[in-house]
Amino acid sequence: MTTSVEQAMPIEFTEQAAKQVKKLIAEEENPELKLRVFVTGGGCSGFQYGFTFDEKANTGDMQIEKEGVMLVVDPMSLQYLVGGVVNYEEGLQGSRFFVENPNATTTCGCGSSFSI
């Protein structure tokens, strides 16, 4: 299921995040790379977000294409991310990918940990 129509997708992949992924993939010189966002147990609030580059999408992964690059999310993580936005920012505290998650009832100061 690959589409660039965010309205039909359970999670949004911003243009800014996609452009940064495209830049990083070009630096790695591996066009097969995809940005994988996932949720794991742990962190100071119970769950934490993770980002990694992966060369393949697994069966059942949701895939969103934007700017010629792919975001993939596994089904277990997706249930915690529905309605969320995967974004990228550069600021005084550095640059990072992050998730704006409407399902999170609390988050920690670092922004990478949350609870539901």
C-alpha positions as CSV (number, residue, x, y, z in Angstrom):
1,M,0.0,0.0,0.0
2,T,2.0,3.0,-1.3
3,T,0.4,6.4,-1.7
4,S,1.2,10.0,-1.2
5,V,-2.2,11.0,-0.2
6,E,-1.9,11.8,3.5
7,Q,-5.6,12.3,4.2
8,A,-6.1,8.5,3.6
9,M,-3.1,7.5,5.8
10,P,-3.2,6.9,9.5
11,I,0.1,8.8,10.0
12,E,1.5,11.8,8.2
13,F,5.0,12.1,6.8
14,T,5.9,15.8,6.4
15,E,7.6,17.2,3.4
16,Q,10.4,18.6,5.6
17,A,11.1,15.1,7.0
18,A,11.0,13.5,3.6
19,K,13.4,16.1,2.2
20,Q,15.9,15.3,5.0
21,V,15.5,11.5,4.4
22,K,16.2,12.1,0.7
23,K,19.3,14.1,1.7
24,L,20.6,11.4,4.1
25,I,19.9,8.6,1.5
26,A,21.9,10.5,-1.1
27,E,24.8,10.9,1.4
28,E,24.7,7.1,2.0
29,E,24.5,6.4,-1.8
30,N,22.0,3.7,-1.2
31,P,18.6,4.4,-2.9
32,E,17.1,1.3,-1.3
33,L,17.0,2.9,2.2
34,K,13.7,3.7,3.8
35,L,13.1,5.6,7.1
36,R,11.5,3.2,9.6
37,V,9.7,4.7,12.6
38,F,8.9,2.3,15.5
39,V,7.7,2.3,19.1
40,T,9.4,0.2,21.8
41,G,8.8,-0.2,25.5
42,G,11.0,1.8,27.8
43,G,12.0,5.4,28.1
44,C,11.1,7.6,31.0
45,S,7.4,7.6,30.1
46,G,6.8,4.0,29.2
47,F,7.2,3.9,25.4
48,Q,9.8,5.5,23.2
49,Y,10.0,6.4,19.5
50,G,12.8,5.0,17.3
51,F,14.1,5.9,13.9
52,T,16.3,3.8,11.7
53,F,17.1,3.3,8.1
54,D,16.1,0.0,6.6
55,E,16.6,-1.5,3.1
56,K,13.4,-3.4,3.1
57,A,9.8,-3.2,4.1
58,N,8.4,-6.2,5.8
59,T,5.0,-7.9,5.1
60,G,2.3,-5.9,6.8
61,D,4.4,-2.7,7.1
62,M,2.6,0.5,6.2
63,Q,4.5,2.5,3.6
64,I,4.2,6.2,2.7
65,E,6.0,7.7,-0.2
66,K,6.9,11.4,-0.4
67,E,9.6,13.3,-2.2
68,G,10.7,10.0,-3.8
69,V,11.5,8.4,-0.4
70,M,9.6,5.9,1.8
71,L,8.5,5.9,5.4
72,V,7.7,2.5,6.8
73,V,5.9,1.6,10.0
74,D,5.3,-1.9,11.4
75,P,1.8,-2.9,12.4
76,M,2.5,-3.1,16.2
77,S,4.0,0.4,16.2
78,L,1.3,1.9,14.0
79,Q,-1.4,1.3,16.6
80,Y,0.4,3.8,18.9
81,L,1.0,6.3,16.1
82,V,-2.4,6.6,14.4
83,G,-3.1,10.3,13.8
84,G,0.5,11.3,14.4
85,V,2.9,13.2,12.3
86,V,6.5,12.3,11.5
87,N,8.5,15.5,11.2
88,Y,12.0,16.9,11.2
89,E,13.4,20.0,12.8
90,E,16.6,21.9,13.1
91,G,17.1,24.2,16.1
92,L,19.2,25.3,19.0
93,Q,19.2,21.8,20.5
94,G,20.3,20.2,17.3
95,S,18.4,18.4,14.5
96,R,16.1,15.5,14.9
97,F,13.3,13.5,13.5
98,F,10.3,13.4,15.9
99,V,6.7,12.3,16.2
100,E,3.8,14.6,17.0
101,N,1.5,12.1,18.6
102,P,-2.1,13.0,19.6
103,N,-2.4,9.7,21.4
104,A,0.3,10.4,23.9
105,T,-1.1,11.5,27.3
106,T,2.3,12.4,28.7
107,T,5.7,13.0,27.1
108,C,9.1,13.5,28.6
109,G,11.3,16.5,28.2
110,C,13.4,14.9,25.5
111,G,10.4,14.3,23.3
112,S,11.3,10.7,22.5
113,S,9.4,9.0,25.2
114,F,5.6,9.0,25.9
115,S,2.7,7.2,27.6
116,I,-0.8,6.4,26.5
